[in-house]
Amino acid sequence: MALEQLGFKALATTSAGFGFSRGLHDSPDALAVDAVLDHIADIVAAAGVPVNADFQSGYASDAEGVAVNVRRCLETGVAGLSIEDATGDHDKPLFELSEAVARIAAARAAIDSYGGDALLTARAECFLVDHQDPLGGSIRRLQAYAEAGADVLFAPGVREREGIRAIVESVQPKPVNVLISADIGLRVSDLAELGVRRISVGSALARAAWGAFLRAAMCIAEEGSFAGLDGAAAFADLNAMFETTRSE
């Protein structure tokens, strides 16, 4: 795989990237769990490094369903998976804390019963919804998820150094994952200095690819120009990369 060949030591799936490739929007209920599991299995089979699954909110409405689906996800061979507390409901965007904690506990129990090797990442989605106190809400939720058995804590959407540092300090010694979905002026070394242990880019690479695709297509459609094709990866380079991947 391209990312593996570039030297990345671990990979992750992206629900948004997969959804966009299927012509679907990114929402906890947009993708069927069977399709997601097939996709995760394909990524795991192709990768020679650990893979973390973006498993959204577990593709189930209750904790028991989350446990069942987590066990199915583990069967794909993933090294870890994340469970978020978003409901997909505009009127009630987050699960109540007690319910969200029960879902994380159910995922923890499913992992432990399967062997306990996979990492469980718990996501607090406060920054991504209209929350009156996203930092405080995220910290309260992440601390509760840590108590429920999460190995890694994750509050996607936090962008400021002070917020990142506050989250790291609030859940120590548990590791914190930070989402970087745009160039916000922080480098990998900056995040390491703040105590961040894991970084993900979510849908950013997929959106970067879509951005280049749409710009080139619009240039053809609106201007009759092919200038948007400048900068495209060379056919021979891509062909050679995928031939190498296929033969391994």
C-alpha distance (Angstrom), angle and dihedral (degrees) to the residues before:
residue distance angle dihedral
M1 . . .
A2 3.79 . .
L3 3.80 96.7 .
E4 3.77 92.0 47.7
Q5 3.80 90.5 50.4
L6 3.80 89.1 52.5
G7 3.78 89.1 59.9
F8 3.81 104.8 -99.4
K9 3.79 109.8 153.5
A10 3.82 96.6 -152.9
L11 3.79 136.8 20.0
A12 3.78 137.3 -154.8
T13 3.76 135.8 -158.5
T14 3.80 120.7 -125.2
S15 3.78 121.3 -143.4
A16 3.80 90.8 -156.6
G17 3.80 93.6 49.1
F18 3.79 91.1 49.2
G19 3.79 92.6 44.7
F20 3.80 92.6 50.1
S21 3.81 89.9 50.6
R22 3.81 87.6 56.2
G23 3.81 93.7 46.8
L24 3.80 91.8 -106.8
H25 3.80 133.4 126.4
D26 3.80 121.2 -117.0
S27 3.79 110.0 -98.6
P28 3.82 134.3 128.2
D29 3.80 89.7 -110.0
A30 3.81 100.2 39.3
L31 3.80 96.3 85.9
A32 3.79 127.5 52.8
V33 3.78 114.2 -126.6
D34 3.82 93.4 -124.9
A35 3.80 91.6 57.5
V36 3.79 90.9 46.6
L37 3.80 92.4 50.3
D38 3.81 91.5 49.5
H39 3.81 89.4 50.9
I40 3.80 92.9 48.7
A41 3.81 90.8 48.4
D42 3.81 90.3 52.2
I43 3.81 91.7 51.8
V44 3.80 92.9 47.0
A45 3.81 91.5 48.6
A46 3.80 92.1 50.8
A47 3.81 96.5 44.8
G48 3.76 127.4 81.9
V49 3.80 92.5 -165.2
P50 3.83 132.5 63.7
V51 3.80 115.5 -72.1
N52 3.80 126.7 -151.9
A53 3.79 116.7 -156.0
D54 3.78 122.4 -136.8
F55 3.79 93.7 -140.4
Q56 3.81 96.2 173.9
S57 3.82 110.0 -151.6
G58 3.79 93.9 -22.7
Y59 3.83 94.6 -88.9
A60 3.80 90.5 -98.7
S61 3.78 136.0 99.2
D62 3.81 96.0 -138.9
A63 3.79 138.9 38.7
E64 3.81 94.0 -106.4
G65 3.79 90.5 55.0
V66 3.80 90.2 48.9
A67 3.82 89.8 54.5
V68 3.81 92.1 50.4
N69 3.80 92.8 49.6
V70 3.80 93.5 44.3
R71 3.81 89.4 56.2
R72 3.80 89.1 50.4
C73 3.80 89.8 49.9
L74 3.80 91.6 51.4
E75 3.80 88.9 55.1
T76 3.82 88.5 66.9
G77 3.81 89.4 67.1
V78 3.81 98.5 -110.4
A79 3.78 118.6 163.9
G80 3.78 91.0 -142.2
L81 3.77 146.0 -17.3
S82 3.78 139.6 -150.8
I83 3.78 128.9 -130.9
E84 3.81 119.2 -162.4
D85 3.78 130.8 -160.5
A86 3.81 97.6 -133.5
T87 3.80 116.3 120.0
G88 3.81 100.2 -165.1
D89 3.82 87.7 -126.9
H90 3.80 113.5 125.5
D91 3.79 92.9 -152.2
K92 3.81 94.4 47.0
P93 3.80 105.9 22.7
L94 3.82 97.2 171.8
F95 3.77 132.2 46.7
E96 3.78 113.0 -113.7
L97 3.78 108.8 -92.9
S98 3.80 95.3 -110.5
E99 3.79 91.0 50.7
A100 3.79 92.5 45.0
V101 3.81 90.3 51.1
A102 3.81 90.7 50.1
R103 3.80 89.4 53.2
I104 3.80 92.1 52.1
A105 3.81 90.4 46.9
A106 3.81 89.6 51.1
A107 3.80 91.0 51.2
R108 3.82 89.7 48.5
A109 3.80 91.5 51.5
A110 3.81 91.2 48.7
I111 3.80 91.4 52.0
D112 3.80 92.5 46.7
S113 3.79 92.1 49.7
Y114 3.80 89.7 50.5
G115 3.79 93.7 53.0
G116 3.78 103.8 -74.4
D117 3.79 98.5 -114.8
A118 3.81 99.2 115.6
L119 3.80 119.1 89.9
L120 3.80 116.7 -120.6
T121 3.79 115.4 -146.2
A122 3.80 117.3 -165.9
R123 3.79 117.6 -156.0
A124 3.79 126.8 -155.7
E125 3.79 107.4 -159.5
C126 3.83 97.6 -165.4
F127 3.81 94.3 119.8
L128 3.81 91.0 53.3
V129 3.80 96.6 53.7
D130 3.79 133.4 51.9
H131 3.80 95.0 -83.0
Q132 3.80 119.2 162.4
D133 3.82 92.6 -142.2
P134 3.80 108.8 21.1
L135 3.80 96.5 170.7
G136 3.79 96.3 45.0
G137 3.78 91.8 41.2
S138 3.80 91.7 49.7
I139 3.78 92.7 50.1
R140 3.80 93.3 49.4
R141 3.77 91.7 48.7
L142 3.79 95.9 44.1
Q143 3.79 92.0 50.1
A144 3.80 89.4 52.0
Y145 3.81 91.1 47.4
A146 3.80 90.3 50.8
E147 3.80 88.7 54.3
A148 3.81 89.1 49.4
G149 3.80 91.0 58.0
A150 3.81 107.8 -88.8
D151 3.81 113.4 154.5
V152 3.81 96.5 -160.0
L153 3.81 129.3 30.0
F154 3.79 123.8 -145.6
A155 3.80 133.7 -178.5
P156 3.82 105.3 179.2
G157 3.78 114.0 -153.5
V158 3.80 101.5 38.8
R159 3.80 107.3 128.9
E160 3.80 108.5 164.0
R161 3.80 123.7 89.8
E162 3.79 92.0 -130.1
G163 3.79 92.5 52.8
I164 3.79 93.2 47.0
R165 3.80 91.5 48.9
A166 3.81 91.4 48.0
I167 3.80 91.8 53.0
V168 3.80 92.6 47.0
E169 3.79 91.9 50.3
S170 3.80 93.6 44.7
V171 3.81 95.3 59.6
Q172 3.80 102.5 32.6
P173 2.98 130.5 176.9
K174 3.80 89.1 26.4
P175 3.82 112.4 89.9
V176 3.80 121.0 -109.6
N177 3.80 127.3 -141.4
V178 3.80 119.6 -152.0
L179 3.79 126.3 -160.0
I180 3.79 116.4 -137.4
S181 3.79 108.2 -171.5
A182 3.82 98.7 159.8
D183 3.79 139.9 17.6
I184 3.81 99.1 -79.6
G185 3.79 96.1 164.5
L186 3.80 96.6 -94.9
R187 3.78 124.2 115.9
V188 3.78 129.1 -158.0
S189 3.80 89.3 -100.2
D190 3.83 91.1 53.2
L191 3.78 91.6 53.6
A192 3.80 90.9 47.5
E193 3.80 89.7 53.8
L194 3.80 89.0 52.9
G195 3.79 89.3 56.0
V196 3.80 98.3 -103.9
R197 3.78 111.0 154.0
R198 3.80 101.4 -172.5
I199 3.81 134.9 28.3
S200 3.78 128.6 -163.2
V201 3.79 130.4 -178.1
G202 3.80 98.0 -155.6
S203 3.78 111.6 -164.2
A204 3.82 94.0 -14.5
L205 3.80 97.6 105.8
A206 3.80 90.8 46.0
R207 3.81 90.0 48.8
A208 3.79 90.7 48.3
A209 3.81 89.1 54.6
W210 3.80 91.6 46.1
G211 3.81 90.1 48.1
A212 3.80 92.3 55.7
F213 3.81 91.0 44.6
L214 3.81 93.9 50.4
R215 3.80 94.1 45.1
A216 3.80 91.4 52.1
A217 3.80 93.0 45.3
M218 3.82 93.2 47.5
C219 3.79 90.0 49.6
I220 3.81 89.0 57.2
A221 3.81 95.4 41.8
E222 3.82 98.6 43.6
E223 3.81 104.0 28.7
G224 3.78 104.6 22.2
S225 3.79 86.9 -126.6
F226 3.78 130.5 131.5
A227 3.80 94.1 -158.2
G228 3.80 89.5 110.3
L229 3.79 88.9 71.0
D230 3.80 90.5 68.2
G231 3.77 110.3 110.2
A232 3.79 94.4 29.1
A233 3.79 115.2 145.1
A234 3.77 112.4 -97.9
F235 3.80 114.5 -98.3
A236 3.80 91.8 -133.3
D237 3.82 92.1 52.2
L238 3.80 93.6 50.7
N239 3.78 92.5 43.2
A240 3.80 91.5 51.3
M241 3.82 92.2 47.1
F242 3.78 93.8 51.9
E243 3.79 92.3 42.8
T244 3.80 88.6 54.6
T245 3.79 90.8 48.1
R246 3.80 92.6 49.1
S247 3.80 93.6 49.8
E248 3.83 95.3 50.2
